[in-house]
Amino acid sequence: MIKAVVVALGYVLVLVPLFLYGVNGYVLLYWRRKWRAPDRAEPSRWPSVTVQIPIYNERDVVSRVVEAAGRLRYPGPLDIQVLDDSTDDTTAIAAAAIARLGARGTRATHVRRGHREGFKAGALAHGLALSDAELFLILDADFVPDPEFLVRAVPLFCSDDVACVQTRWGHLNRAATGFTRGQALGVDVHFAIEQRARAAGSGTVAFNGTGGVWRRTALEDAGGWSADTLTEDLDLSYRAWLRGWRLVYADDITCPAEIPEQMLAFKAQQRRWACGSTATTRKLLGRIWHADVGLGAKLQATFHLTHYAVHPLILLSAALALPFGLIAPPGASLWTLLPALAMATGGPMGMALAAASESEPRWSLRLRDVGSVVLLGTGLALSNSIAVLRGLSNKSAEFRRTPKGGATSSYRAPPDLLGLAELGCAAACLGLAGWLAHRGIVTMVPFLLLYAAGLGHVGWATVREIARQRPEAIAASREA
């Protein structure tokens, strides 16, 4: 009896937060329908803008982003900073691209620190100290803004309380593979659903690290760039929000970028975001709940900051199937938990379908892409759970940038030894599902099969990618 109570309590502690995250998906879908484009007003005086391009070993894409920055049309003072912490021939390529801009009369500087202290946050802070601009456009190395980007974004600073304008990310290589289509849909869910919804509802819009413009006074008032988490963008967003500044989401301005075409690169990117988001939660969640803001805003901030907690919850829900199967009599089930599990699963899938409807008119292809993003989301459970645990600790982590340049990139993410463990977890979930079905205990079976499919998909892709890498590529990935 005591064992049954303990197992039931464990299920409750896991399923209640999963249920709440799922229900919040429906809340976001509702708020998203209320989103309206923000106000614009052409300024009487166009403020000065510095374009900051932080790079580290980006030989494949640095020329493209520098050229794109040089094509920006802007009626006010404009200059470009290439914040280059590279250790390879990226520096020479960047210097040549900057020289070409200079020959055309564009103000561009090549900033070298000689170290990587603070990583991206440190480079941005260094560049800020070298500029007296009023606004700062931040572009990662794989982003390609339209020439009219600034002319459309700067008028959104029509109110003095606007700290940042975040634009929507586009996808340069969405159609490359099914893998990139699934990732692109995952990004679309964030921008088309979450960012719109929070802009319309709670106001907890976040800067996404690139494709956005910051007001200098807001940045400085919030405490500037900080490198004590791996997500300096999220950290700064909430610090500015807590200071009373407003972040604007501009869904009608799209800034295209690359989707990782390597599974190892994608997982490394997701681990960095999971670790950084969790570290930001540890740093700021208490301040948010003590702030003088509404309960709805506090809840949305909490859901946003902690959403990577879904991954360890997925693993725990799968692990609890074993003690439940050992304790429960044959034919027993927890049918009362099925609605909670269905709601938890339906919320994210509903957001994915809504986002897919904007980019894909055909239902068959929408379902294909939703299936891909669901497999990736569940398949990251083990990898991201480890990252969440790291984020909860006080251990510092190194900023690892995502290799750019598509399938032919000169760089590779470091080998991921979790692939075999993910395949093992997939086999365990599959075995548990079969055992529970044999005993007539079927409540968890569909979810265990979903977890097995996701973990197996990601694990197999990881193992296969490592097996295909040449030894020299693995050595280069360690150096990068």
Secondary structure, 3 states (H helix, E strand, C coil): CHHHHHHHHHHHHHHHHHHHHHHHHHHHHHHHCCCCCCCCCCCCCCCCEEEEEEECCCCCCHHHHHHHHHCCCCCCCEEEEEEECCCCCHHHHHHHHHHHHHHCCCCEEEEECCCCCCHHHHHHHHHHHHCCCCEEEECCCCCCCCCCHHHHHHHHCCCCCEEEEEEEEEECCCCCCHHHHHHHHHHHHHHHHHHHHHHHCCCCCCCCCCCEEEEHHHHHHCCCCCCCCCCHHHHHHHHHHHCCCEEEEEEEEEEEECCCCCHHHHHHHHHHHHHHHHHHHHHHHHHHHHCCCCHHHHHHHHHHHCHHHHHHHHHHHHHCHHHHHHHCCCCCCCHHHHHHHHHHHHHHHHHHHHHHHHHCCCHHHHHHHHHHHHHHHHHCHHHHHHHHHHHHCCCCCCCCCCCCCHHHCCCCCCCCCHHHHHHHHHHHHHHHHHHHHHCCCCCCHHHHHHHHHHHHHHHHHHHHHHHHCCHHHHHHHHHC
